[in-house]
Amino acid sequence: MATHLIVTSTEQLTPRLRRVWFRSNDLSAFDGNASTDRYVKLVFPKAGVVYPEPLDMKALRGTIPPEDMPVVRTYTALFPDVAAGTLAIDFVIHGDEGIAGPWAAAAQPGDTLLANGPGGGYRPDADADWYLLAGDESAAPAITAALADLPAEAVARVVILVDSPEHELELELPSGAVLTFVHREAGGDLVEAVRALDWLDGRVDAFVHGEGNAVMHGIRPYLLRERGLDRKQVSISGYWRQGRTEEGFRDWKSELAAAESAT
Ligand SMILES: Cc1cc2nc3c(=O)[nH]c(=O)nc-3n(C[C@H](O)[C@H](O)[C@H](O)COP(=O)(O)OP(=O)(O)OC[C@H]3O[C@@H](n4cnc5c(N)ncnc54)[C@H](O)[C@@H]3O)c2cc1C
């Protein structure tokens, strides 16, 4: 069953990152989900299409023309409090293109959304010696949640790509963490920044997400081949793809997986 969300307030965290707080009468779907990268599939109905109630994506598929299906967008769900019925989502505001970004830029208290999920697959490995957390603004929420899960003295290297110093966000860090912001507008590059980190001794647990090409073609080969990490030590995937909508990004991921399984 989808979760009904109602906007209660919004907060501009940085010029490109907007936190939207929601409440819900029923967040029981989040009970027992311990992943720090827990995400929901937000459902955006198409304007002018009347859908049967309750809106159920699975039941709807095949019963209406594909172009009338609601648009689905994936977002990290932060601070879900099942008892209080509250959670937040930090949206990257990336211009006029797309559905979810513009929705979030205009969101006002009282606006509603449907969310399916949550899914999720990562929680910091308690047995790791140190943590590598890296990504762009789209992964900053999942990195925020991972940092909150670490012990107070954990050793971590955190790298986040943002536009410029004005776009740096505040993060609560464990005492052994070092945070580096990389600035796009100054020619900064996430792949180079991760490669430039001093590599620490011991077993690393890596969480790296963001723009697909940088992450999958730049950082993944570095971690798996050059650093020789085991796949179990690495949570890595694209969260979006430059120049593609989420639908086009899903096709890109499928093509990449097919090409890799063929080699
Ligand atoms: C598991 C998971 C968790 C995610 N969590 C978050 C999250 O918490 N916050 C968040 O903001 N995003 C998150 N994302 C990424 C988000 O799903 C995509 O950015 C999505 O494409 C946004 O949808 P849209 O409707 O705004 O834009 P779309 O219609 O999908 O795309 C329109 C255009 O905008 C561009 N675009 C999309 N995203 C960005 C971006 N971040 N920066 C610059 N240009 C972009 C596309 O390349 C395209 O050209 C997550 C993705 C995954 C898979």
The ligand as a Tripos MOL2 file, in Angstrom:
@<TRIPOS>MOLECULE
LIG
   53    58     1     0     0
SMALL
NO_CHARGES

@<TRIPOS>ATOM
      1 C1         18.1590    5.2780   -4.5570 C.3       1 LIG1
      2 C2         18.1140    6.7430   -5.0250 C.ar      1 LIG1
      3 C3         18.0090    7.7580   -4.0880 C.ar      1 LIG1
      4 C4         17.9820    9.1010   -4.5050 C.ar      1 LIG1
      5 N1         17.8590   10.0760   -3.5610 N.ar      1 LIG1
      6 C5         17.7960   11.3780   -3.9350 C.ar      1 LIG1
      7 C6         17.6240   12.4170   -2.9680 C.ar      1 LIG1
      8 O1         17.4800   12.1530   -1.7770 O.2       1 LIG1
      9 N2         17.5960   13.6920   -3.4120 N.ar      1 LIG1
     10 C7         17.7140   14.0030   -4.7610 C.ar      1 LIG1
     11 O2         17.6410   15.1880   -5.1110 O.2       1 LIG1
     12 N3         17.8530   13.0450   -5.6960 N.ar      1 LIG1
     13 C8         17.8850   11.7440   -5.3180 C.ar      1 LIG1
     14 N4         18.0050   10.7660   -6.2670 N.ar      1 LIG1
     15 C9         18.1310   11.1760   -7.6750 C.3       1 LIG1
     16 C10        16.7730   11.4920   -8.3200 C.3       1 LIG1
     17 O3         15.9870   10.3110   -8.3620 O.3       1 LIG1
     18 C11        17.0390   11.9850   -9.7710 C.3       1 LIG1
     19 O4         17.8160   13.1480   -9.7340 O.3       1 LIG1
     20 C12        15.7830   12.2000  -10.5930 C.3       1 LIG1
     21 O5         16.1470   12.1350  -11.9470 O.3       1 LIG1
     22 C13        15.1060   13.5320  -10.3290 C.3       1 LIG1
     23 O6         13.8920   13.5890  -11.0480 O.3       1 LIG1
     24 P1         13.3400   14.9220  -11.7790 P.3       1 LIG1
     25 O7         11.9370   14.6420  -12.1240 O.co2     1 LIG1
     26 O8         13.6570   16.1100  -10.9260 O.co2     1 LIG1
     27 O9         14.2350   15.0240  -13.0830 O.3       1 LIG1
     28 P2         14.1710   14.0790  -14.3930 P.3       1 LIG1
     29 O10        12.8760   14.2560  -15.1050 O.co2     1 LIG1
     30 O11        14.5140   12.6750  -13.9970 O.co2     1 LIG1
     31 O12        15.3560   14.6710  -15.2780 O.3       1 LIG1
     32 C14        15.2170   15.9300  -15.9830 C.3       1 LIG1
     33 C15        16.6060   16.4940  -16.2690 C.3       1 LIG1
     34 O13        17.2120   16.8820  -15.0410 O.3       1 LIG1
     35 C16        18.5150   16.2970  -14.9200 C.3       1 LIG1
     36 N5         18.7610   15.9630  -13.4980 N.ar      1 LIG1
     37 C17        18.1570   15.0060  -12.7520 C.ar      1 LIG1
     38 N6         18.6500   14.9700  -11.5060 N.ar      1 LIG1
     39 C18        19.6100   15.9300  -11.4560 C.ar      1 LIG1
     40 C19        20.5170   16.3730  -10.4390 C.ar      1 LIG1
     41 N7         20.5410   15.8220   -9.2060 N.pl3     1 LIG1
     42 N8         21.3690   17.3800  -10.7310 N.ar      1 LIG1
     43 C20        21.3960   17.9510  -11.9820 C.ar      1 LIG1
     44 N9         20.5560   17.5670  -12.9960 N.ar      1 LIG1
     45 C21        19.6830   16.5610  -12.7220 C.ar      1 LIG1
     46 C22        18.4550   15.0300  -15.7930 C.3       1 LIG1
     47 O14        19.7400   14.6460  -16.2330 O.3       1 LIG1
     48 C23        17.5490   15.4790  -16.9300 C.3       1 LIG1
     49 O15        18.2990   16.1600  -17.9130 O.3       1 LIG1
     50 C24        18.0370    9.4160   -5.8760 C.ar      1 LIG1
     51 C25        18.1300    8.3790   -6.8310 C.ar      1 LIG1
     52 C26        18.1660    7.0580   -6.4000 C.ar      1 LIG1
     53 C27        18.2500    5.9520   -7.4420 C.3       1 LIG1
@<TRIPOS>BOND
     1     1     2 1
     2     2     3 ar
     3     2    52 ar
     4     3     4 ar
     5     4     5 ar
     6     4    50 ar
     7     5     6 ar
     8     6     7 ar
     9     6    13 1
    10     7     8 2
    11     7     9 ar
    12     9    10 ar
    13    10    11 2
    14    10    12 ar
    15    12    13 ar
    16    13    14 ar
    17    14    15 1
    18    14    50 ar
    19    15    16 1
    20    16    17 1
    21    16    18 1
    22    18    19 1
    23    18    20 1
    24    20    21 1
    25    20    22 1
    26    22    23 1
    27    23    24 1
    28    24    25 2
    29    24    26 1
    30    24    27 1
    31    27    28 1
    32    28    29 2
    33    28    30 1
    34    28    31 1
    35    31    32 1
    36    32    33 1
    37    33    34 1
    38    33    48 1
    39    34    35 1
    40    35    36 1
    41    35    46 1
    42    36    37 ar
    43    36    45 ar
    44    37    38 ar
    45    38    39 ar
    46    39    40 ar
    47    39    45 ar
    48    40    41 1
    49    40    42 ar
    50    42    43 ar
    51    43    44 ar
    52    44    45 ar
    53    46    47 1
    54    46    48 1
    55    48    49 1
    56    50    51 ar
    57    51    52 ar
    58    52    53 1
@<TRIPOS>SUBSTRUCTURE
     1 LIG1         1 GROUP 0 **** ****
